[in-house]
Amino acid sequence: MKRDEITVMKAIAICYKPYLKPEEAMIYCNLGHTQLAKRLGEFGIYKNTRGYYKREELDLMMSGGEIKLVEKAAALPFSRRHCQ
């Protein structure tokens, strides 16, 4: 196989993975490191504990949809006494 063919195969495989590494997310979203970080911050998308981004959230970001930060905050394991 040629190097270009391997690159194309990896790019296609990224489209089917449920979680993406930061480097893969840059390729998937077609954004550079700085632009990706800015957009992720605007949409409230963060890495999970293992350092991966959820592809569904990236899809939503690229389509211009909204991520409800209230729902994400409600899922966090904090008790109310820490927030007061």
C-alpha positions as CSV (number, residue, x, y, z in Angstrom):
1,M,0.0,0.0,0.0
2,K,1.1,3.5,-0.7
3,R,1.4,6.1,2.0
4,D,-1.5,8.2,0.6
5,E,-3.8,5.1,0.6
6,I,-3.0,4.4,4.3
7,T,-3.7,8.1,5.2
8,V,-7.1,7.9,3.4
9,M,-7.9,4.6,5.2
10,K,-7.1,6.2,8.6
11,A,-9.2,9.3,7.8
12,I,-12.2,7.0,6.9
13,A,-11.7,5.0,10.1
14,I,-11.9,8.2,12.1
15,C,-15.4,8.8,10.9
16,Y,-16.6,5.6,12.5
17,K,-14.9,5.8,15.9
18,P,-17.2,6.9,18.8
19,Y,-14.4,8.7,20.6
20,L,-11.5,10.7,19.0
21,K,-8.1,11.7,20.2
22,P,-7.3,15.4,20.0
23,E,-5.2,14.9,16.9
24,E,-8.0,12.9,15.3
25,A,-10.6,15.6,16.3
26,M,-8.5,18.2,14.4
27,I,-8.5,16.1,11.3
28,Y,-12.2,15.2,11.7
29,C,-13.3,18.8,12.1
30,N,-10.7,20.1,9.6
31,L,-9.5,22.7,12.1
32,G,-6.1,23.6,13.4
33,H,-5.2,23.3,17.1
34,T,-6.1,26.9,18.0
35,Q,-9.3,27.0,16.0
36,L,-10.4,23.7,17.4
37,A,-9.7,24.7,21.0
38,K,-11.6,28.0,20.5
39,R,-14.7,26.2,19.0
40,L,-14.7,23.5,21.6
41,G,-14.7,26.1,24.4
42,E,-17.5,28.0,22.7
43,F,-19.7,24.9,22.6
44,G,-18.6,23.5,26.0
45,I,-17.1,20.4,24.7
46,Y,-14.4,18.8,26.9
47,K,-12.3,15.7,26.8
48,N,-13.4,12.7,28.9
49,T,-11.3,11.3,31.7
50,R,-9.2,9.4,29.2
51,G,-8.5,12.4,27.0
52,Y,-10.9,11.7,24.1
53,Y,-13.6,13.8,22.6
54,K,-17.1,12.4,21.9
55,R,-17.7,12.3,18.1
56,E,-21.4,13.0,18.6
57,E,-20.6,16.3,20.3
58,L,-18.1,17.2,17.5
59,D,-20.8,16.4,14.9
60,L,-23.2,18.7,16.8
61,M,-20.6,21.5,16.9
62,M,-19.9,21.2,13.2
63,S,-23.6,21.3,12.3
64,G,-24.0,24.5,14.3
65,G,-26.3,22.8,16.9
66,E,-26.3,23.8,20.6
67,I,-25.1,21.7,23.4
68,K,-27.1,22.3,26.6
69,L,-24.5,23.1,29.3
70,V,-27.1,22.9,32.0
71,E,-27.7,19.2,31.2
72,K,-24.0,18.5,31.1
73,A,-23.5,20.3,34.5
74,A,-26.4,18.3,36.0
75,A,-24.5,15.1,35.1
76,L,-21.4,16.1,37.1
77,P,-20.8,14.3,40.4
78,F,-20.8,17.4,42.6
79,S,-23.1,17.8,45.5
80,R,-24.9,21.1,46.1
81,R,-23.0,22.0,49.2
82,H,-19.8,22.5,47.1
83,C,-21.5,25.0,44.9
84,Q,-22.8,27.3,47.7
